[in-house]
Every structure is written in structure tokens, then in C-alpha cells.
Amino acid sequence: MYYRPPLDDIRFVLRAFDYEGTVSSMPGFEDFDLDTAMDLLEGYSRFCVDVLQPLNAKGDAEGVRFVPETHEVFLPDGFKEAWAGYCENGFTSLPFDPEYGGLGAPFTLSTLASEILIATNKSLSMCAGLTTGLLDALEAHASEPLKQRFMEKLVSGEWAGTMCLTEPHCGTDLGLLTTRAEPYGDHYKLTGTKTWITFGEHDLTDNIVHLVLARLPGAPSGTRGISTFVVPKYLEDGTRNPVFCGGTDHKMGIHASPTCVMNFEGAEGWLVGEENRGMVSMFTMMNAARLNVGIEGVALAEAAYQAALEFARDRRQGRSLDPAKQDPDHPADIILVHPDVRRMLLEIKATNEALRGLVGWMSMHYDIMHRHPDEATRAKAGDLVALLTPIIKSYGSERGFYNISQAMQVMGGAGYTRDWPVEQYMRDERIAMIYEGTNHVQALDLVGRKLPMGGGRLMRGFAAEITEVIRRNADSELLAPFIAALKTESKRLNETTMAMSAEAMKDHELIGAVASNYLNQFALVTLAYVWVRELEAVVDLPEDDRLRRGKLQTARYFFDLVLPEAAMYAEKVAAGKAAMTEFDAELF
């Protein structure tokens, strides 16, 4: 069974959200019209399917090899050559400035391409994703000499990047970190231990560049005293910098992605950005990473869906409860005729296509936010990206894991075995709800930071988008039931937001109790909006058009059987905190 990249749906997303009118029409992106974009993605897909996909199960079975005596980490055979081919094709350089050897493609294309990379080999995608995040941080915050020193090699993939935040005693609470950075001439010497460092050590590239959070002498306590440093494995003269891998973690999934303990023993580093402003550059890297984590759910759920659908079309068990659907030529019917199998497959399809649309729409706003010539337009796009990034990360990863579980259920015992790839997808996806900020942290970010920002400006901007799509389709008979449902649930979301915000002003602990349920309600309304936008793009197609029929019928399932969950989450938010906070601790 081989995964087939969903290029038709990716093209549809680009059309539905007017990629050519919003992205490739901007200065600098004129060479990346829709046809060019799809040509690029088709070539990218061929490489991922032909070269990376065959290594996926092999990497899972073999894992990485750590050599304690030399502090080296080796990936399974074939991975180094695959990475070299990936770089030779220019795939590492897609969204970056041509000044540093980049292709200068829109972020939108890089994001949609990453779905294909993750689906074919999530472990290897981790190296590409972290290098991209490091480049984003350097491009935004590093001095020109540091950019000239590091960016070209990172863009080409000759060097790889990491993000070194977590320490043994601090993960989410970065204010507790203790890694020290002592001034030493024109640079600094860093001492400390970092944990859970993805691709902290490996044999894919000639050098590894770490973005490290550390404290300067006399720095304020908490996150206000954190600075960011760039620390290479090898210095300019080829000398080994004293930063070493102390071991690798044995994980549930992503076995071919080394997760390392990294010891900095007076390693030379250079300040990125201003002193004590490290959280700014960290969030530059983190925001792109959080979007990518949401895509992981879409990617692996798509791959699992394809496997489950293939299985359901072949596996024969029992008879359809509708005699008209029974196959007279066989003693049993394919399981695809059974309503509950269809329920599970449609649950995956309806949510995953909407999430792909949301990722595409958000990626276009990311491009607008950075490249549009009008300042007000850039600011508006930035507001949407800020508001919806925690939605994509949290709901995308949680729904992705659930969807993979549903795919496994369709396949029964076969799905639980390594004869099929779904059990690996499930193990590989589980981490997505934890890293780059746990899903509850995303919910706290949404409720505690994004909703109050600018006096509610971000939420008002998104509400205006919903209001406009409702107004635009008010006279559409075909879309009437979808518009009515979106109107009802967006009104309910607004009421939940107002009531929650009023209570939270009096009781800050309430936010911790209701934020996760609120985020899920918000996510479902957002996906309903995305579905209406996608349906707008098919209403004028002929009634028998396959794309039109597919989108309308899939949307019907979402609005009938998924969107009603939003009301459930609203009730959970309204229930408040008492059932949690008043429970006697000794009764756990």
C-alpha cells in the first residue's frame, strides 16, 4: 500500500482561497502562479514517494544508533543519501531569500509541501522543519554578519538546525532555565544541559547549528532574563565546539528522528537579537513550528485514511443491512457498505479536508503578513495568523491522532499490526499533542493572550470574515443549510466568548479549567467557515461534476455530524471549573 499525495485537493485549496489573487500577485511571487506551484509540488511529491516513503518503515524498525564513546548519532542506512537528494533538488531552499541561495517561493507552497514530506517520512521531516524554524529566527533577528555566516549553508541543507529550549527541570515553564552564557571577547561561552533536542546530533550534515536559550550574568529572573544564542557544532576553522550529545531517548514513535540530551561545556555562541529578549526570537521559530505540527495531523491522517479506504474496499465481512446493496456474487459484502465504517471514514475525510483548507488559508495570510505592500493589510493578516495558529496546532494534532485511530478501527486487527502502516502513523503522531507547546498551552495562549489582544481586535477581525461569507451567500439556495448552521454556531461562539471573558476577569483560574474546551468549540466553528469557503468554489460547477458532488457530500457530513460537537463544548465551557477545582485532592 502506497500513499498518494492529495495533489488534487491541494490544487483545489489554492483555487478556493484565491492563491493567485492573494499570493502570487504580490511583488516577488509573480513567478509562482498556480500552474507553476502545482508543477513544483508534483516534482516534490515524486521525490517524497519514490525516495523517502520506502525508508519510513525501515527507519521505524531500526531507529537511530548512539555511540557513547564518541557522542555520535547515526541514522538508519539510506537516510543520509535521501537527505542529500532532498537538498540537491533544492527542496530545503523553497521559501528562503535568493540572497542566501533560496528559491524565494511563497511560504504557502512550502507549507503545503510539508504535508507530503511528513506523510512519507515524518522522522526526516523533523530535520527539515527545525532547520526552517532556525532560518526564520535568524532572518528576523540575527545581525547581518551572523546571517552571512550561517544562512546560506542552512538554506542549502549542507548544515541543519535545532531549537534548544527545554532543560531537565523546565519544559513549559522556560522561566526556570539555568543554562549560562558568559561574555568572552566578541562572543559568549554557554554551559548547561538541554533535553528533548530533536536532531541535536546526527550524521546527515557537515555541521549542526543550535539556537539556544540561556541567561547572561545578572539577567532578570523568569522569561524576562532569557537571551538567544546561535551555537554551531563546528567553528569556522573546523574546530569542534564543546557541545556534545549525552544520549538519545527511546520513544514511542518517530524512531528515526534522534531526540537528544545536549551538553554545552563552554561552547562558543553568538547573541541573536537583543540581550534578555530571547523569547521574541524563540516565538518567531515556535510559531512556524506550531503551524507545522498541525500539518502533521493532517498529513498522517490522510495517509491513514488512504490505507483504511483501500482496506474497506477489499475486506469482505457480513451482509449489508440494506438488501439492495448486497453483492449476489459473494457470500459477504465489502465493509465499505456498512454505515459505521462509512461514519469513521467520513469523519476523517470531513475534518481533514477542512483542516487542509485552514492550513492553506492561514499560509496565504502568512505570506500576506510578510510581503503585502499595504501596512494595514499586513497587520490584518498577522492578526488572523496569531489568532488561528493555536487552533491549527492543538485541534490539528488532536483531531489528527483521533482520525488515525478511526482509520485503525476501520481496519480492525489488521490495522493494529505492522503489516499495515497505520500503527506507525499513530505512534508517530502522538507526540504532536505534546511538543512545541502542549495543546493546553495553545488553549491558554488563545484565551489568555490572543482574545484580549488589542481589546479583542483579533476576534473581531475573524468574526468579520464569518459575517462577510454569510452575507455573500445569503441568497444561495444550495448553501442555505450550511450558512444557517455557520450563523448559529458563530453566534454561540460569540456568546461563549463574552460569558467566559466576563467570568475570567473575576476568576483567573477559570481560564485553566475551560480553555481547552473553548479552543475545540472555536476550532469547529473555524472549520465550518472553511467548508463554506470551499463550497463557494464548487457551486457553479455542473451538478454531475465529481469535485462538486464530493465537496457537497463531505460538507454535509461535517455539518450534520461533526459541527454539533461545538454546542457540546460550549456547554462544557459554561459548566466552569467547580467539578475540577472543588474535587478533594486526596480522592484522586
Residue pairs with C-beta under 8 A, 6 or more apart in sequence:
1 306
1 307
1 310
1 420
1 421
2 49
2 53
3 49
3 53
3 119
3 120
3 302
3 303
3 306
3 307
4 49
4 306
5 41
5 45
5 48
5 49
5 115
5 116
5 119
6 115
6 302
6 356
7 38
7 41
7 42
7 45
8 547
9 353
9 356
10 38
10 41
10 112
10 115
10 356
10 360
11 34
11 38
12 534
12 537
12 547
12 551
13 112
13 356
13 357
13 360
13 361
13 534
14 20
14 34
14 37
14 38
14 108
14 112
14 360
15 34
15 537
16 357
16 533
16 534
16 536
16 537
17 357
17 360
17 361
17 364
17 533
19 34
19 37
19 108
19 360
19 364
20 33
20 34
22 364
22 367
22 368
23 29
23 32
23 106
23 108
23 364
23 367
23 368
24 30
24 32
24 33
24 34
24 37
24 106
26 367
26 368
26 371
26 372
26 373
27 371
27 373
28 104
28 371
29 104
29 105
29 106
29 367
29 371
32 40
32 105
32 106
32 109
37 106
37 109
40 105
40 109
40 113
41 109
41 112
41 113
41 116
43 89
44 89
44 91
44 113
44 116
44 117
45 116
47 85
47 86
47 89
47 91
48 116
48 117
48 119
48 120
48 121
49 120
51 82
51 85
51 86
52 82
52 86
52 117
52 120
52 121
52 124
53 120
53 121
55 76
55 78
55 79
55 82
55 121
55 124
55 256
56 120
56 121
56 122
56 123
56 421
56 424
57 418
57 421
57 424
58 76
58 77
58 78
59 75
59 76
59 79
59 121
59 123
59 124
59 255
59 256
60 123
60 253
60 255
60 256
60 424
60 427
60 428
61 255
62 76
62 77
62 255
62 256
63 76
63 255
63 256
64 73
64 74
64 75
64 76
64 202
64 248
64 255
64 256
64 257
64 258
65 73
65 74
66 72
66 73
66 245
66 247
66 248
66 258
67 73
67 74
68 247
71 201
71 244
71 245
71 246
72 201
72 203
72 245
73 200
73 201
73 202
73 203
73 245
73 248
73 258
73 260
74 202
74 203
75 202
75 203
75 204
75 256
75 258
76 256
79 124
79 204
79 256
80 203
80 204
82 121
82 124
83 124
83 127
83 157
83 204
83 205
86 92
86 124
86 128
86 157
87 156
87 157
87 158
90 103
91 113
91 128
91 157
92 128
92 131
92 155
92 156
92 157
93 101
93 102
93 103
93 155
93 156
93 157
94 102
94 103
94 105
94 109
94 110
94 113
95 102
95 103
95 104
95 105
95 106
95 107
95 109
95 110
95 132
96 102
96 103
96 104
96 135
96 139
96 151
96 155
97 104
97 139
98 104
100 147
100 151
100 152
100 155
101 152
101 155
101 156
102 155
106 363
106 364
106 367
107 363
107 366
107 367
107 370
108 360
108 363
108 364
108 366
108 367
110 132
111 291
111 292
111 295
111 359
111 360
111 363
111 366
112 359
112 360
112 363
114 125
114 128
114 129
114 292
114 295
114 299
115 295
115 298
115 299
115 302
115 356
115 359
116 299
117 124
117 125
117 128
117 299
118 125
118 295
118 296
118 299
118 300
119 299
119 300
119 302
119 303
121 256
122 254
122 257
122 296
122 299
122 300
122 428
122 429
123 254
123 255
123 256
123 257
123 428
124 256
124 257
125 296
126 198
126 199
126 254
126 257
127 160
127 199
127 202
127 204
127 257
129 289
129 292
130 160
130 161
130 162
130 163
130 198
130 199
130 289
131 154
131 157
131 159
131 160
131 161
132 161
132 288
132 292
133 161
133 163
133 285
133 286
133 288
133 289
134 154
134 161
134 162
134 163
134 209
134 211
134 285
135 151
135 154
135 155
135 161
136 284
136 285
136 288
137 211
137 228
137 272
137 281
137 282
137 284
137 285
138 146
138 147
138 150
138 151
138 154
138 230
138 272
139 147
139 151
140 281
140 284
141 228
141 272
141 273
141 280
141 281
141 284
142 150
142 230
142 272
142 273
146 230
146 270
146 272
149 236
150 159
150 209
150 230
150 232
153 159
153 207
154 160
154 161
154 209
157 205
158 205
158 206
158 207
159 205
159 206
159 207
159 208
159 209
159 232
160 199
160 202
160 204
160 205
160 207
160 208
160 209
161 208
161 209
161 210
161 211
162 197
162 198
162 199
162 200
162 208
162 209
162 210
162 211
162 262
163 197
163 198
163 210
163 211
163 282
163 285
163 286
163 289
164 194
164 197
164 200
164 210
164 211
164 212
164 213
164 231
164 262
165 174
165 177
165 194
165 213
165 282
166 194
166 195
166 196
166 197
167 176
167 177
167 178
167 179
167 192
167 193
167 194
167 195
168 193
168 195
169 176
169 178
170 176
170 177
171 196
172 437
172 438
172 441
174 213
174 223
174 226
174 279
174 282
175 221
175 222
175 223
175 226
177 192
177 213
177 214
177 215
177 226
178 192
178 215
179 190
179 191
179 192
179 193
179 194
179 212
179 213
179 214
179 215
179 264
180 190
180 191
180 192
180 214
180 215
180 217
181 188
181 189
181 190
181 214
181 215
181 216
181 227
181 229
181 269
181 271
182 188
182 189
182 190
182 191
182 217
183 216
183 217
184 268
187 268
187 269
187 270
188 214
188 216
188 229
188 268
188 269
188 270
188 271
189 266
189 267
189 268
189 269
190 212
190 214
190 229
190 231
190 243
190 264
190 266
190 267
190 268
190 269
191 264
191 265
191 266
191 267
192 214
192 264
193 246
193 261
193 262
193 263
193 264
194 200
194 212
194 261
194 262
194 264
195 261
195 262
196 249
196 259
196 435
197 210
197 259
197 260
197 261
197 262
198 257
198 258
198 259
198 260
199 208
199 257
199 258
199 260
200 208
200 210
200 245
200 258
200 259
200 260
200 261
200 262
201 208
201 233
201 244
201 245
201 248
201 258
201 260
201 262
202 208
202 258
206 234
207 232
207 233
207 234
208 232
208 233
209 230
209 231
209 232
209 233
210 230
210 231
210 232
210 233
210 243
210 262
211 228
211 229
211 230
211 231
211 272
211 281
211 282
211 285
212 228
212 229
212 230
212 231
212 264
212 269
213 226
213 227
213 228
213 229
213 278
213 282
214 226
214 227
214 229
214 269
214 278
215 225
215 226
215 227
216 225
216 227
216 275
216 276
219 225
219 226
219 227
219 275
219 276
220 276
223 279
224 276
225 276
226 276
226 278
226 279
226 282
227 271
227 273
227 274
227 275
227 276
227 277
227 278
228 271
228 272
228 273
228 277
228 278
228 281
228 282
229 269
229 270
229 271
229 272
230 269
230 270
230 272
231 241
231 243
231 264
231 267
231 268
231 269
231 270
232 241
233 240
233 241
233 243
234 240
234 241
235 241
235 268
241 267
241 268
242 264
242 265
242 266
242 267
243 262
243 263
243 264
243 265
243 267
244 262
244 263
244 265
245 258
245 260
245 261
245 262
245 263
246 260
246 261
246 262
246 263
247 260
247 261
248 258
248 259
248 260
248 261
249 259
249 260
249 261
251 259
251 431
252 427
252 430
252 431
253 424
253 426
253 427
253 428
253 429
253 430
253 431
254 427
254 428
254 431
272 278
272 281
273 280
273 281
274 280
286 436
286 437
287 385
287 389
289 436
290 389
290 390
290 392
290 393
290 436
290 437
290 442
291 359
291 362
291 363
291 366
291 389
291 392
291 393
293 393
293 396
293 397
293 432
293 435
293 436
294 355
294 359
294 392
294 393
294 394
294 395
294 396
294 397
294 400
295 359
295 392
295 396
296 396
296 397
296 400
296 429
296 432
297 355
297 396
297 397
297 398
297 399
297 400
297 401
297 403
297 429
297 432
298 352
298 355
298 356
298 359
298 396
298 400
299 400
300 400
300 404
300 425
300 428
300 429
301 348
301 352
301 399
301 400
301 403
301 404
301 407
301 425
301 429
302 352
302 356
303 421
303 425
304 348
304 403
304 404
304 407
304 408
304 421
304 422
304 425
304 426
305 345
305 348
305 349
305 352
305 403
305 407
307 407
307 411
307 415
307 420
307 421
307 422
308 344
308 345
308 348
308 406
308 407
308 408
308 410
308 411
308 415
308 422
309 336
309 345
311 410
311 411
311 414
311 415
311 420
312 334
312 335
312 336
312 341
312 345
312 410
312 411
313 334
313 336
314 334
315 334
315 335
315 411
315 412
315 414
316 330
316 331
316 332
316 333
316 334
316 335
317 332
317 333
317 335
318 332
318 333
318 335
318 338
319 326
319 332
319 333
320 326
320 333
320 337
320 338
321 338
321 339
322 337
325 333
325 337
326 333
327 333
327 334
335 341
335 410
336 342
336 345
341 410
343 561
344 406
344 407
344 409
344 410
345 406
345 410
346 554
346 557
346 561
347 403
347 406
347 557
347 561
347 562
348 403
348 406
348 407
349 554
349 557
350 554
350 555
350 557
350 558
350 561
350 562
351 399
351 403
351 527
351 558
351 562
352 399
352 400
352 403
353 534
353 551
353 554
354 527
354 530
354 531
354 534
354 558
355 392
355 395
355 396
355 399
355 400
355 527
357 530
357 531
357 533
357 534
358 388
358 391
358 392
358 396
358 526
358 527
358 530
359 392
359 396
361 530
361 533
362 384
362 385
362 388
362 389
362 392
365 381
365 382
365 384
365 385
366 381
366 385
368 377
368 378
368 381
369 378
369 381
369 382
369 385
370 378
372 378
372 381
380 461
383 454
383 457
383 458
383 461
384 458
384 461
384 462
384 465
386 450
386 453
386 458
387 446
387 450
387 458
387 459
387 461
387 462
388 462
388 526
390 442
390 443
390 445
390 446
390 450
390 519
391 442
391 446
391 519
391 522
391 523
391 526
393 436
393 437
393 439
393 442
394 433
394 439
394 442
394 443
394 516
394 519
394 523
395 519
395 520
395 523
396 432
397 429
397 432
397 433
397 439
398 433
398 439
398 520
399 523
400 429
400 432
401 426
401 429
401 430
401 432
401 433
404 422
404 425
404 426
404 429
405 426
407 415
407 422
407 425
408 415
408 416
408 422
408 423
408 426
409 415
411 420
411 422
414 420
415 422
415 423
416 423
417 423
418 424
433 439
437 445
439 516
439 519
440 515
440 516
442 519
443 515
443 516
443 518
443 519
444 511
444 512
444 515
446 515
446 518
446 519
446 522
447 500
447 504
447 511
447 514
447 515
447 518
447 519
448 511
448 515
450 458
450 459
451 458
451 459
451 497
451 501
452 501
459 497
462 526
463 490
463 494
465 529
466 486
466 490
466 525
466 529
469 486
469 529
469 532
469 533
469 536
470 483
470 486
470 487
470 490
472 536
473 479
473 483
473 532
473 536
474 483
476 483
476 539
478 539
478 552
479 532
479 535
479 536
479 539
481 559
482 528
482 531
482 532
482 535
482 555
482 559
483 532
485 528
485 559
485 563
486 525
486 528
486 529
486 532
489 524
489 525
489 528
489 563
489 566
489 567
490 525
490 528
490 529
492 521
492 566
492 567
492 570
493 521
493 522
493 525
493 566
493 570
495 570
496 518
496 521
496 570
496 573
496 574
497 518
499 574
500 510
500 514
500 518
500 573
503 510
503 576
504 510
504 511
507 577
509 577
509 581
510 576
510 577
512 577
513 576
513 577
513 580
513 581
514 572
514 573
514 576
514 577
517 569
517 572
517 573
518 569
518 573
520 565
520 566
520 569
521 566
521 569
521 570
521 573
524 562
524 563
524 565
524 566
524 569
525 566
527 558
527 562
527 563
528 558
528 559
528 563
528 566
531 555
531 558
531 559
534 551
534 555
535 551
535 552
535 555
537 551
538 545
538 547
538 548
538 551
538 552
539 548
541 547
541 548
542 548
543 549
